[in-house]
Amino acid sequence: MRVIDEIKQFTYDAYVTLLNYLSEHYNIISFNQVHEAKKPYLLIRHDVDASIDHALKMAKIEEELGISSTYFLLFSNIFYNLLEKNTYQKLLNLVEFGREIGLHYDLEVYDNYNLLNVDYLENEIKLLSLLTKKDINLISVHNPSINNKEDPYAKSSKYINTYNKDMHDLYVTDSCRSWYMDDLEKLINFESDRVQLVIHPLLWNQNKINSDELIDAFLADQNQSNITYGDYWKNVWRNHEKVIEYVRRL
């Protein structure tokens, strides 16, 4: 099928094709609409594991197509910091694009904090709510198949957990830039009335490239950002009057 052949390429054009195709059959809704949604419905979830810039590109595509989706953000991330000025503005841009926001949380990181009597998820929920000026009630655990830890928040009645199987009959994910083909074919053939589709923004690109090239390009962009930031501080230090006077006296 042409749609399947296209989305195997992981390009933005293929993503547009997929969204247009699915929207002809499914009512694409947010997680907060599940309990009152008419079937068949589709939930689109984005786990922002590495790049908020990639997330913004996908959010813009969805906004232009009038498609609902939810973006789950990590606080414990080596590649982006939601509290950093520029990244925070990008978070606000996601909200301005009408994207639903949720918390992506890492149980392994929580364990590494090694402090007692602290509800880390609760604190991160409060902080994310403060930053977005939205009530955050959506949660999604990071890498459950890799960490293999029991999730203490899995059955929380306070939050909507994306892994709650009561919300979907079919779960389709692009994890590791590959598809479980049986699940993908069921999605494309509209074999389920309640579907959750998980898309990781980092895995998609403007042009067709392989996974190694994709990661190398992403890391090159990260490195260039660090170089640019380093050049800024070099310039600040070189031109600071205190530094100039200090150097003059050496």
C-alpha positions as CSV (number, residue, x, y, z in Angstrom):
1,M,0.0,0.0,0.0
2,R,1.3,3.4,-1.0
3,V,0.7,5.0,2.5
4,I,2.8,2.3,4.2
5,D,5.6,2.6,1.6
6,E,5.7,6.4,2.2
7,I,5.8,6.4,6.0
8,K,8.6,3.8,6.0
9,Q,10.7,6.8,4.7
10,F,10.1,8.9,7.8
11,T,9.8,12.2,6.0
12,Y,7.6,15.1,6.8
13,D,5.8,14.7,3.5
14,A,5.1,11.1,4.4
15,Y,3.7,12.3,7.8
16,V,1.4,14.7,6.0
17,T,0.2,11.8,3.8
18,L,-0.4,9.7,6.9
19,L,-2.4,12.4,8.7
20,N,-4.5,13.1,5.7
21,Y,-5.2,9.5,5.2
22,L,-6.1,8.7,8.8
23,S,-8.3,11.8,9.2
24,E,-10.6,10.5,6.5
25,H,-11.6,7.7,8.8
26,Y,-10.7,8.6,12.4
27,N,-11.9,11.3,14.7
28,I,-8.5,12.6,15.8
29,I,-8.9,13.7,19.4
30,S,-6.9,14.7,22.5
31,F,-6.5,12.5,25.5
32,N,-8.8,14.7,27.6
33,Q,-11.6,13.9,25.1
34,V,-11.4,10.1,25.3
35,H,-14.3,9.5,27.6
36,E,-16.8,11.4,25.5
37,A,-15.3,10.7,22.0
38,K,-17.2,9.1,19.2
39,K,-15.7,6.0,17.6
40,P,-13.6,5.5,15.6
41,Y,-11.1,7.7,17.2
42,L,-7.3,8.2,17.0
43,L,-5.0,9.6,19.7
44,I,-1.7,11.1,18.4
45,R,1.1,11.1,21.1
46,H,4.5,12.6,20.7
47,D,7.3,11.6,23.1
48,V,9.8,14.5,22.9
49,D,12.9,12.4,23.9
50,A,15.6,14.6,22.4
51,S,14.6,17.5,20.3
52,I,12.0,20.2,20.9
53,D,13.0,21.8,17.6
54,H,11.8,18.6,15.8
55,A,8.7,18.7,17.9
56,L,7.9,22.2,16.7
57,K,8.2,21.2,13.1
58,M,5.7,18.4,13.5
59,A,3.4,20.7,15.6
60,K,3.4,23.2,12.8
61,I,2.4,20.5,10.3
62,E,-0.4,19.4,12.5
63,E,-1.6,22.9,13.2
64,E,-1.8,23.7,9.5
65,L,-3.8,20.5,8.9
66,G,-6.1,21.1,11.9
67,I,-5.0,17.9,13.6
68,S,-5.0,17.4,17.4
69,S,-2.0,15.9,19.1
70,T,-0.3,15.8,22.5
71,Y,3.4,16.4,23.2
72,F,5.0,14.9,26.3
73,L,8.1,16.7,27.6
74,L,11.0,15.5,29.7
75,F,12.7,17.6,32.4
76,S,15.5,15.0,32.8
77,N,16.9,15.4,29.3
78,I,20.5,15.8,28.2
79,F,19.6,17.6,24.9
80,Y,17.1,20.2,26.0
81,N,16.3,22.1,29.2
82,L,12.8,23.5,29.5
83,L,14.0,26.1,32.0
84,E,16.5,27.6,29.5
85,K,15.3,30.8,27.9
86,N,15.2,29.8,24.3
87,T,13.8,26.3,25.0
88,Y,11.1,27.7,27.2
89,Q,10.0,29.9,24.3
90,K,9.8,26.9,22.1
91,L,7.6,25.2,24.8
92,L,5.3,28.2,24.7
93,N,5.3,28.0,20.9
94,L,4.0,24.4,21.2
95,V,1.2,25.7,23.4
96,E,0.5,28.5,20.9
97,F,0.2,25.9,18.1
98,G,-2.7,24.5,20.2
99,R,-0.9,21.4,21.2
100,E,-2.0,19.5,24.3
101,I,1.0,19.1,26.7
102,G,1.8,16.3,29.1
103,L,4.7,15.1,31.3
104,H,7.1,12.5,30.1
105,Y,8.8,11.1,33.2
106,D,11.8,8.8,33.6
107,L,11.6,6.3,36.5
108,E,15.3,5.5,36.2
109,V,16.2,9.2,36.8
110,Y,13.8,9.3,39.7
111,D,15.7,6.4,41.3
112,N,19.0,8.1,40.7
113,Y,17.9,11.1,42.8
114,N,18.1,8.8,45.8
115,L,16.1,11.0,48.1
116,L,13.3,9.8,50.3
117,N,9.7,11.1,50.7
118,V,9.7,13.2,47.6
119,D,7.1,12.8,44.9
120,Y,9.1,13.8,41.8
121,L,6.3,13.4,39.3
122,E,4.0,15.6,41.3
123,N,6.7,18.3,41.5
124,E,7.4,18.1,37.7
125,I,3.7,18.3,37.0
126,K,3.4,21.5,39.0
127,L,6.5,23.0,37.3
128,L,5.2,22.1,33.8
129,S,1.8,23.6,34.7
130,L,3.6,26.8,35.9
131,L,5.7,27.1,32.7
132,T,2.8,26.4,30.3
133,K,0.1,28.2,32.3
134,K,-2.0,25.1,31.7
135,D,-3.4,22.5,34.1
136,I,-1.3,19.4,33.2
137,N,-3.0,16.1,33.9
138,L,-1.4,13.9,31.2
139,I,1.5,11.6,31.9
140,S,3.6,9.1,29.9
141,V,6.5,7.1,31.2
142,H,9.8,7.2,29.3
143,N,11.3,4.0,27.9
144,P,9.2,1.4,29.9
145,S,10.4,-1.5,27.7
146,I,14.1,-0.6,28.4
147,N,13.9,0.4,32.1
148,N,11.6,-2.5,32.9
149,K,10.6,-0.9,36.3
150,E,7.2,-1.1,37.9
151,D,5.5,2.3,37.4
152,P,4.1,3.6,40.7
153,Y,2.0,6.1,38.8
154,A,0.5,3.5,36.3
155,K,-2.8,3.3,38.1
156,S,-3.0,6.9,39.3
157,S,-6.6,8.2,39.4
158,K,-5.3,11.8,39.5
159,Y,-3.7,11.8,36.0
160,I,-4.5,10.4,32.6
161,N,-1.8,7.8,31.8
162,T,-1.2,7.1,28.1
163,Y,-0.4,3.4,28.9
164,N,-4.0,2.9,30.2
165,K,-5.3,0.2,27.9
166,D,-8.9,1.2,28.6
167,M,-8.3,4.1,26.1
168,H,-7.2,2.1,23.1
169,D,-7.5,-1.3,21.4
170,L,-4.6,-0.8,19.0
171,Y,-1.2,0.8,19.9
172,V,1.1,1.8,17.1
173,T,4.6,3.2,17.6
174,D,7.5,4.3,15.5
175,S,10.0,3.6,18.3
176,C,13.6,3.0,17.2
177,R,12.6,4.3,13.8
178,S,10.8,1.1,12.9
179,W,7.3,-0.2,12.9
180,Y,5.6,-3.4,14.1
181,M,4.2,-4.1,10.6
182,D,1.1,-6.1,11.8
183,D,0.1,-3.1,14.0
184,L,0.8,-0.6,11.2
185,E,-1.3,-2.5,8.7
186,K,-4.2,-2.7,11.2
187,L,-4.0,1.1,11.5
188,I,-3.9,1.7,7.8
189,N,-6.7,-0.8,7.2
190,F,-8.8,0.8,9.9
191,E,-9.2,-2.5,11.8
192,S,-9.6,-0.8,15.2
193,D,-12.0,1.8,16.5
194,R,-9.8,3.1,19.3
195,V,-6.1,3.7,18.4
196,Q,-3.1,5.4,19.9
197,L,-0.4,6.4,17.5
198,V,3.0,7.2,19.1
199,I,5.3,9.4,17.0
200,H,8.8,10.5,18.1
201,P,9.6,13.8,16.4
202,L,13.4,13.3,16.3
203,L,12.9,10.2,14.0
204,W,11.4,12.2,11.1
205,N,13.2,14.5,8.7
206,Q,12.6,16.7,5.7
207,N,14.5,14.3,3.4
208,K,14.9,10.6,3.3
209,I,18.0,9.6,5.2
210,N,19.0,6.5,7.2
211,S,19.0,6.3,11.0
212,D,22.8,6.9,11.4
213,E,22.7,9.9,9.2
214,L,19.8,11.3,11.1
215,I,21.5,11.0,14.5
216,D,24.8,12.3,13.1
217,A,23.0,15.4,11.7
218,F,21.2,16.0,15.0
219,L,24.4,15.7,17.0
220,A,26.1,18.1,14.6
221,D,23.3,20.6,15.1
222,Q,23.7,20.2,18.9
223,N,27.5,20.7,18.6
224,Q,27.0,23.8,16.5
225,S,24.7,25.2,19.1
226,N,27.3,24.7,21.8
227,I,30.0,26.3,19.6
228,T,27.7,29.3,19.0
229,Y,27.0,29.6,22.7
230,G,30.7,29.3,23.5
231,D,31.6,32.0,21.0
232,Y,29.0,34.3,22.7
233,W,30.7,33.8,26.1
234,K,34.2,34.3,24.6
235,N,33.1,37.6,23.2
236,V,31.5,38.6,26.6
237,W,34.7,37.9,28.4
238,R,37.0,39.5,25.9
239,N,35.1,42.7,26.0
240,H,34.2,43.0,29.6
241,E,35.9,46.0,31.1
242,K,37.0,44.0,34.2
243,V,38.8,41.5,31.9
244,I,40.3,44.2,29.7
245,E,41.7,46.0,32.8
246,Y,43.0,42.7,34.2
247,V,44.8,41.7,31.0
248,R,46.3,45.2,30.7
249,R,47.9,44.8,34.1
250,L,49.4,41.3,33.4
